[in-house]
Amino acid sequence: MFCEHPTCSLEAKTTCKYHCQLSVCQQHRLEHETTLLNDFEEQLDELSNPISTLLSKSRRDLNQSEESRQRDLNHINSLFDHHLSSIDQRLKLSKKSNELILTKREQLIQYKTGDNQLTKEDYQQIETMSNQIGNSLHDQHELNNHLYNQNSNIDIRPIDSK
């Protein structure tokens, strides 16, 4: 059997078993293998470039996602701290108000029994406390609106696939 290369008339010594079943001489076998290896290397390069691009984009998207997550967590923590501070202020005001109410109730009882007289200062303290409670309720309402608006403005989007 002769070499199946178009320009060769030497005796075929081998067959390309895994690729094309071509019977070729020793010289053309080496050329054939070299061509196959070069083609295979080119195909690997062609696959490698998009994979590298995909990997690079995936890493960039991951970094952006992590940065976005951290910004969102910082924002949430800030809102939580602000809300916690507001609650703490309201608790202190409630405690102070309760103490004042207890004191004024005792004074009222004393006034009713004729042991004591209510003064202008007593009325001013109650009015001041009433104003503080009203302001606190207004501030709480504003904070609730702010938190609601912040929560509805949070931009939750999937990572875009550019």
PASEBA-1860 file (N, C-alpha, C; in nm, 3 decimals):
! residues 162
1> MFCEHPTC> 0.084/-0.116/0.000/0.000/0.000/0.000/0.089/0.123/0.000 ~ 0.046/0.226/-0.078/0.125/0.348/-0.092/0.069/0.459/-0.004 ~ 0.155/0.557/0.022/0.118/0.675/0.102/0.002/0.747/0.033 ~ -0.096/0.785/0.112/-0.215/0.850/0.057/-0.197/1.001/0.045 ~ -0.079/1.053/0.074/-0.053/1.195/0.053/-0.054/1.220/-0.097 ~ -0.116/1.329/-0.144/-0.136/1.349/-0.288/-0.008/1.353/-0.372 ~ 0.105/1.392/-0.315/0.227/1.405/-0.396/0.331/1.299/-0.363 ~ 0.295/1.194/-0.291/0.393/1.096/-0.244/0.365/0.959/-0.305
9> SLEAKTTC> 0.473/0.889/-0.338/0.458/0.753/-0.390/0.535/0.652/-0.305 ~ 0.573/0.689/-0.184/0.645/0.598/-0.094/0.546/0.500/-0.033 ~ 0.605/0.396/0.024/0.523/0.292/0.086/0.467/0.345/0.220 ~ 0.338/0.320/0.244/0.271/0.362/0.368/0.315/0.271/0.481 ~ 0.364/0.329/0.587/0.413/0.252/0.700/0.318/0.257/0.819 ~ 0.226/0.357/0.822/0.138/0.374/0.939/0.003/0.430/0.896 ~ -0.090/0.421/0.987/-0.225/0.472/0.962/-0.261/0.569/1.075 ~ -0.328/0.677/1.040/-0.378/0.773/1.140/-0.502/0.710/1.203
17> KYHCQLSV> -0.480/0.639/1.315/-0.586/0.557/1.374/-0.697/0.638/1.441 ~ -0.664/0.750/1.505/-0.762/0.820/1.586/-0.824/0.941/1.518 ~ -0.781/0.973/1.399/-0.830/1.095/1.337/-0.898/1.070/1.203 ~ -0.821/1.029/1.102/-0.879/1.024/0.967/-0.858/0.890/0.895 ~ -0.791/0.797/0.959/-0.764/0.664/0.901/-0.681/0.671/0.772 ~ -0.604/0.775/0.753/-0.520/0.795/0.635/-0.393/0.710/0.648 ~ -0.359/0.636/0.542/-0.234/0.558/0.541/-0.125/0.646/0.482 ~ -0.018/0.664/0.559/0.089/0.755/0.514/0.226/0.696/0.543
25> CQQHRLEH> 0.326/0.753/0.471/0.465/0.714/0.496/0.514/0.783/0.623 ~ 0.635/0.748/0.664/0.689/0.801/0.789/0.702/0.953/0.784 ~ 0.750/1.007/0.672/0.769/1.153/0.658/0.635/1.225/0.667 ~ 0.535/1.176/0.597/0.407/1.244/0.597/0.328/1.218/0.727 ~ 0.362/1.110/0.795/0.302/1.088/0.927/0.343/1.199/1.022 ~ 0.474/1.234/1.021/0.523/1.343/1.107/0.457/1.476/1.070 ~ 0.446/1.504/0.939/0.380/1.628/0.894/0.233/1.629/0.937 ~ 0.168/1.514/0.918/0.027/1.502/0.953/0.006/1.525/1.104
33> ETTLLNDF> 0.091/1.462/1.186/0.082/1.479/1.331/0.108/1.623/1.371 ~ 0.208/1.686/1.309/0.240/1.825/1.339/0.123/1.916/1.304 ~ 0.064/1.892/1.187/-0.054/1.971/1.146/-0.169/1.951/1.245 ~ -0.193/1.825/1.283/-0.300/1.797/1.378/-0.273/1.866/1.513 ~ -0.150/1.858/1.559/-0.116/1.922/1.687/-0.131/2.075/1.679 ~ -0.090/2.132/1.567/-0.105/2.278/1.550/-0.253/2.317/1.546 ~ -0.333/2.238/1.474/-0.477/2.264/1.468/-0.540/2.253/1.608 ~ -0.498/2.151/1.679/-0.550/2.130/1.815/-0.511/2.247/1.905
41> EEQLDELS> -0.386/2.293/1.894/-0.340/2.406/1.974/-0.418/2.533/1.940 ~ -0.445/2.555/1.812/-0.525/2.671/1.770/-0.666/2.664/1.829 ~ -0.725/2.546/1.827/-0.859/2.530/1.884/-0.858/2.559/2.034 ~ -0.754/2.511/2.102/-0.743/2.540/2.245/-0.729/2.690/2.270 ~ -0.648/2.757/2.186/-0.633/2.902/2.200/-0.766/2.973/2.176 ~ -0.840/2.927/2.075/-0.969/2.988/2.045/-1.068/2.970/2.161 ~ -1.058/2.859/2.230/-1.144/2.836/2.347/-1.094/2.910/2.470 ~ -0.964/2.924/2.480/-0.904/2.986/2.597/-0.938/3.135/2.608
49> NPISTLLS> -0.939/3.207/2.498/-0.965/3.351/2.502/-1.105/3.383/2.557 ~ -1.211/3.322/2.505/-1.342/3.353/2.564/-1.354/3.310/2.709 ~ -1.289/3.200/2.744/-1.295/3.154/2.883/-1.223/3.254/2.973 ~ -1.110/3.306/2.927/-1.038/3.407/3.005/-1.122/3.533/3.020 ~ -1.188/3.572/2.912/-1.275/3.689/2.917/-1.391/3.665/3.013 ~ -1.452/3.549/3.005/-1.562/3.514/3.095/-1.515/3.513/3.240 ~ -1.400/3.455/3.264/-1.346/3.450/3.399/-1.319/3.591/3.452 ~ -1.260/3.675/3.369/-1.231/3.812/3.409/-1.360/3.889/3.440
57> KSRRDLNQ> -1.459/3.876/3.354/-1.588/3.943/3.377/-1.655/3.889/3.503 ~ -1.649/3.759/3.523/-1.710/3.699/3.642/-1.643/3.750/3.769 ~ -1.512/3.763/3.768/-1.441/3.816/3.884/-1.478/3.962/3.909 ~ -1.487/4.040/3.801/-1.525/4.180/3.813/-1.668/4.191/3.868 ~ -1.760/4.108/3.816/-1.898/4.108/3.865/-1.904/4.068/4.012 ~ -1.823/3.970/4.050/-1.819/3.928/4.190/-1.771/4.042/4.279 ~ -1.666/4.111/4.237/-1.614/4.224/4.315/-1.719/4.334/4.326 ~ -1.785/4.365/4.216/-1.889/4.468/4.219/-2.003/4.426/4.311
65> SEESRQRD> -2.038/4.299/4.305/-2.146/4.248/4.390/-2.106/4.257/4.537 ~ -1.984/4.223/4.569/-1.937/4.230/4.708/-1.934/4.376/4.756 ~ -1.889/4.467/4.668/-1.887/4.609/4.705/-2.029/4.661/4.728 ~ -2.118/4.622/4.640/-2.258/4.663/4.653/-2.318/4.608/4.782 ~ -2.288/4.483/4.811/-2.337/4.420/4.933/-2.287/4.495/5.055 ~ -2.158/4.531/5.053/-2.100/4.602/5.168/-2.165/4.740/5.183 ~ -2.188/4.810/5.072/-2.255/4.941/5.079/-2.395/4.925/5.137 ~ -2.467/4.824/5.090/-2.603/4.800/5.139/-2.601/4.764/5.288
73> LNHINSLF> -2.506/4.681/5.330/-2.495/4.646/5.472/-2.462/4.769/5.556 ~ -2.373/4.853/5.507/-2.340/4.976/5.580/-2.463/5.065/5.592 ~ -2.537/5.074/5.485/-2.659/5.155/5.485/-2.761/5.099/5.585 ~ -2.780/4.969/5.581/-2.872/4.903/5.674/-2.827/4.925/5.819 ~ -2.698/4.909/5.845/-2.646/4.929/5.980/-2.667/5.074/6.025 ~ -2.647/5.167/5.934/-2.669/5.308/5.967/-2.815/5.334/6.002 ~ -2.906/5.279/5.922/-3.049/5.294/5.951/-3.085/5.230/6.085 ~ -3.028/5.113/6.110/-3.054/5.044/6.236/-3.004/5.126/6.355
81> DHHLSSID> -2.882/5.179/6.344/-2.826/5.260/6.452/-2.912/5.383/6.477 ~ -2.955/5.447/6.369/-3.040/5.565/6.383/-3.172/5.528/6.450 ~ -3.230/5.419/6.406/-3.356/5.373/6.464/-3.337/5.336/6.612 ~ -3.229/5.269/6.643/-3.199/5.230/6.781/-3.181/5.353/6.869 ~ -3.114/5.454/6.819/-3.095/5.578/6.893/-3.231/5.644/6.921 ~ -3.317/5.644/6.820/-3.451/5.702/6.838/-3.529/5.625/6.945 ~ -3.521/5.495/6.941/-3.591/5.413/7.042/-3.535/5.442/7.181 ~ -3.404/5.454/7.191/-3.341/5.483/7.320/-3.389/5.619/7.373
89> QRLKLSKK> -3.396/5.719/7.286/-3.444/5.851/7.327/-3.589/5.843/7.375 ~ -3.671/5.767/7.303/-3.811/5.754/7.342/-3.824/5.680/7.476 ~ -3.740/5.580/7.498/-3.743/5.508/7.626/-3.705/5.602/7.742 ~ -3.603/5.683/7.720/-3.563/5.778/7.824/-3.674/5.879/7.849 ~ -3.736/5.928/7.741/-3.846/6.022/7.757/-3.963/5.956/7.830 ~ -3.992/5.831/7.797/-4.101/5.759/7.864/-4.074/5.745/8.013 ~ -3.950/5.710/8.047/-3.915/5.693/8.187/-3.927/5.826/8.261 ~ -3.874/5.932/8.200/-3.881/6.064/8.261/-4.026/6.110/8.274
97> SNELILTK> -4.107/6.082/8.172/-4.249/6.120/8.175/-4.321/6.045/8.284 ~ -4.296/5.916/8.297/-4.360/5.836/8.402/-4.324/5.888/8.541 ~ -4.198/5.922/8.560/-4.155/5.975/8.689/-4.226/6.107/8.719 ~ -4.235/6.194/8.618/-4.303/6.321/8.637/-4.452/6.301/8.667 ~ -4.515/6.209/8.594/-4.657/6.181/8.615/-4.680/6.130/8.758 ~ -4.594/6.039/8.804/-4.608/5.987/8.942/-4.594/6.101/9.043 ~ -4.495/6.186/9.022/-4.473/6.298/9.112/-4.594/6.392/9.112 ~ -4.644/6.422/8.994/-4.758/6.515/8.984/-4.887/6.452/9.039
105> REQLIQYK> -4.902/6.320/9.024/-5.018/6.253/9.085/-5.013/6.266/9.237 ~ -4.893/6.244/9.293/-4.878/6.258/9.438/-4.909/6.401/9.481 ~ -4.861/6.497/9.402/-4.888/6.637/9.434/-5.038/6.668/9.423 ~ -5.104/6.608/9.322/-5.247/6.630/9.304/-5.326/6.574/9.422 ~ -5.285/6.455/9.467/-5.350/6.395/9.585/-5.330/6.486/9.706 ~ -5.209/6.538/9.722/-5.180/6.629/9.833/-5.264/6.757/9.820 ~ -5.281/6.803/9.697/-5.361/6.924/9.675/-5.506/6.899/9.713 ~ -5.556/6.779/9.671/-5.697/6.746/9.700/-5.722/6.735/9.851
113> TGDNQLTK> -5.622/6.688/9.923/-5.638/6.674/10.069/-5.603/6.804/10.141 ~ -5.561/6.904/10.065/-5.531/7.034/10.123/-5.393/7.044/10.180 ~ -5.306/6.943/10.155/-5.171/6.945/10.211/-5.074/7.026/10.124 ~ -5.112/7.055/10.002/-5.016/7.118/9.911/-5.093/7.199/9.808 ~ -5.024/7.287/9.741/-5.087/7.367/9.635/-5.011/7.344/9.505 ~ -5.085/7.335/9.392/-5.022/7.327/9.260/-4.973/7.465/9.222 ~ -4.854/7.467/9.164/-4.794/7.596/9.127/-4.790/7.610/8.976 ~ -4.756/7.729/8.935/-4.740/7.757/8.791/-4.633/7.664/8.733
121> EDYQQIET> -4.531/7.640/8.812/-4.422/7.550/8.768/-4.474/7.409/8.742 ~ -4.567/7.360/8.823/-4.624/7.227/8.802/-4.694/7.221/8.666 ~ -4.773/7.324/8.636/-4.844/7.327/8.507/-4.744/7.337/8.390 ~ -4.638/7.415/8.410/-4.537/7.430/8.304/-4.463/7.297/8.281 ~ -4.433/7.226/8.387/-4.365/7.096/8.373/-4.453/6.999/8.293 ~ -4.582/6.996/8.325/-4.672/6.906/8.253/-4.685/6.949/8.107 ~ -4.693/7.079/8.083/-4.703/7.128/7.945/-4.574/7.097/7.867 ~ -4.460/7.118/7.932/-4.331/7.088/7.867/-4.322/6.940/7.833
129> MSNQIGNS> -4.359/6.856/7.929/-4.354/6.711/7.906/-4.450/6.672/7.794 ~ -4.568/6.732/7.792/-4.667/6.704/7.687/-4.611/6.742/7.550 ~ -4.543/6.857/7.544/-4.481/6.900/7.417/-4.370/6.804/7.375 ~ -4.288/6.761/7.470/-4.180/6.667/7.439/-4.236/6.535/7.386 ~ -4.344/6.488/7.448/-4.406/6.362/7.402/-4.461/6.382/7.261 ~ -4.528/6.495/7.237/-4.580/6.524/7.103/-4.469/6.532/7.000 ~ -4.359/6.599/7.036/-4.244/6.608/6.945/-4.183/6.471/6.919 ~ -4.176/6.391/7.024/-4.121/6.257/7.010/-4.207/6.173/6.916
137> LHDQHELN> -4.339/6.183/6.933/-4.428/6.109/6.843/-4.414/6.158/6.700 ~ -4.399/6.288/6.682/-4.379/6.344/6.547/-4.246/6.293/6.488 ~ -4.140/6.298/6.570/-4.009/6.250/6.523/-4.016/6.103/6.486 ~ -4.089/6.024/6.565/-4.102/5.882/6.535/-4.174/5.862/6.403 ~ -4.279/5.942/6.382/-4.353/5.934/6.256/-4.260/5.967/6.139 ~ -4.181/6.072/6.153/-4.086/6.112/6.049/-3.983/6.002/6.024 ~ -3.933/5.943/6.132/-3.834/5.836/6.119/-3.895/5.716/6.047 ~ -4.016/5.680/6.083/-4.084/5.568/6.016/-4.100/5.597/5.868
145> NHLYNQNS> -4.139/5.718/5.832/-4.151/5.755/5.690/-4.017/5.748/5.620 ~ -3.914/5.798/5.688/-3.779/5.794/5.630/-3.734/5.650/5.606 ~ -3.754/5.565/5.705/-3.716/5.424/5.690/-3.795/5.358/5.579 ~ -3.924/5.388/5.572/-4.007/5.330/5.465/-3.955/5.375/5.328 ~ -3.925/5.504/5.314/-3.875/5.555/5.186/-3.739/5.495/5.152 ~ -3.654/5.481/5.253/-3.523/5.422/5.228/-3.537/5.278/5.182 ~ -3.626/5.203/5.246/-3.645/5.062/5.209/-3.704/5.050/5.070 ~ -3.791/5.140/5.033/-3.851/5.129/4.900/-3.759/5.183/4.792
153> NIDIRPID> -3.653/5.254/4.830/-3.557/5.305/4.731/-3.436/5.215/4.713 ~ -3.428/5.108/4.790/-3.314/5.017/4.777/-3.321/4.953/4.640 ~ -3.209/4.962/4.569/-3.203/4.912/4.432/-3.154/4.768/4.433 ~ -3.246/4.677/4.419/-3.210/4.535/4.417/-3.222/4.487/4.273 ~ -3.106/4.467/4.209/-3.105/4.424/4.070/-3.015/4.301/4.057 ~ -3.050/4.216/3.963/-2.957/4.106/3.937/-2.833/4.160/3.869 ~ -2.726/4.089/3.880/-2.603/4.128/3.812/-2.628/4.120/3.663 ~ -2.603/4.233/3.596/-2.631/4.233/3.452/-2.527/4.150/3.379
161> SK> -2.571/4.088/3.272/-2.480/4.002/3.196/-2.445/4.071/3.065 ~ -2.343/4.156/3.074/-2.298/4.229/2.954/-2.206/4.145/2.873
END
